[in-house]
Amino acid sequence: MASLTLEVPKEVVEAMRLPQMEIEAELRKELAVILYKRGVLSLGKARLLAKMSRRDFIDLLGQRDVPRHFTEDDLNSDIEYALSGQ
């Protein structure tokens, strides 16, 4: 599995008005939403980046007024999800 480590300057982390325990999760969500909005990531990949369930990520997009893109990958992912019985 390929991975990427993103270094955030200490000054930026310290300036964030969030509890230390929430910073990584918030940065993941922000990055996922922006990359999805720009069409860089599909819904499925963006929600994986955000470490959120499909439903929670879709809710987050709705809260941010980000329209859903519906690609063939999204359709296949929806079908796979529906067939899994979750």
C-alpha positions as CSV (number, residue, x, y, z in Angstrom):
1,M,0.0,0.0,0.0
2,A,1.4,3.4,-1.0
3,S,1.1,6.1,1.6
4,L,2.0,9.8,1.9
5,T,3.0,11.7,5.0
6,L,2.1,15.3,5.0
7,E,4.0,17.5,7.4
8,V,2.1,20.4,8.8
9,P,4.3,23.1,10.4
10,K,4.2,23.2,14.1
11,E,3.1,26.8,14.1
12,V,0.0,25.9,12.0
13,V,-0.9,23.0,14.2
14,E,-0.6,25.2,17.3
15,A,-2.7,27.9,15.7
16,M,-5.6,25.6,15.0
17,R,-8.5,26.2,17.3
18,L,-9.1,22.5,17.9
19,P,-8.3,20.0,20.5
20,Q,-5.0,18.2,19.6
21,M,-6.9,14.9,19.3
22,E,-9.2,16.2,16.6
23,I,-6.6,17.9,14.3
24,E,-5.8,14.9,12.1
25,A,-9.4,13.9,11.6
26,E,-10.4,17.5,10.7
27,L,-7.5,17.9,8.3
28,R,-8.4,14.6,6.6
29,K,-12.1,15.7,6.2
30,E,-11.1,19.1,4.8
31,L,-8.7,17.6,2.3
32,A,-11.2,14.9,1.3
33,V,-14.0,17.4,0.8
34,I,-11.9,19.8,-1.3
35,L,-10.4,17.0,-3.5
36,Y,-13.9,15.6,-4.0
37,K,-15.3,19.0,-4.9
38,R,-12.5,19.6,-7.4
39,G,-13.1,16.1,-9.0
40,V,-9.7,14.9,-8.0
41,L,-11.1,12.0,-5.9
42,S,-14.3,9.9,-6.3
43,L,-16.8,9.8,-3.5
44,G,-15.5,6.4,-2.4
45,K,-11.8,7.4,-2.3
46,A,-12.6,10.8,-0.6
47,R,-14.6,9.1,2.2
48,L,-11.6,6.6,2.7
49,L,-9.3,9.6,3.0
50,A,-11.7,11.2,5.5
51,K,-12.0,7.9,7.4
52,M,-15.7,8.2,7.4
53,S,-18.6,6.0,6.5
54,R,-20.2,6.6,3.1
55,R,-23.4,8.0,4.7
56,D,-21.4,10.3,7.1
57,F,-19.3,11.6,4.2
58,I,-22.4,12.3,2.1
59,D,-23.9,14.1,5.0
60,L,-20.7,16.2,5.4
61,L,-20.9,17.1,1.7
62,G,-24.5,18.2,2.2
63,Q,-23.6,20.4,5.2
64,R,-20.9,22.0,3.1
65,D,-23.2,22.5,0.1
66,V,-20.9,20.4,-2.1
67,P,-22.9,18.8,-5.0
68,R,-22.4,15.1,-5.6
69,H,-20.6,13.9,-8.7
70,F,-21.9,10.6,-9.8
71,T,-19.4,8.6,-11.9
72,E,-19.4,5.1,-13.1
73,D,-17.1,4.3,-10.2
74,D,-19.6,5.7,-7.8
75,L,-22.4,3.6,-9.3
76,N,-20.2,0.5,-9.0
77,S,-19.4,1.4,-5.4
78,D,-23.1,2.0,-4.6
79,I,-24.0,-1.4,-6.1
80,E,-21.2,-3.1,-4.2
81,Y,-22.4,-1.4,-1.0
82,A,-26.0,-2.4,-1.6
83,L,-25.1,-6.0,-2.3
84,S,-23.0,-6.2,0.9
85,G,-26.1,-5.8,3.0
86,Q,-24.7,-3.0,5.2
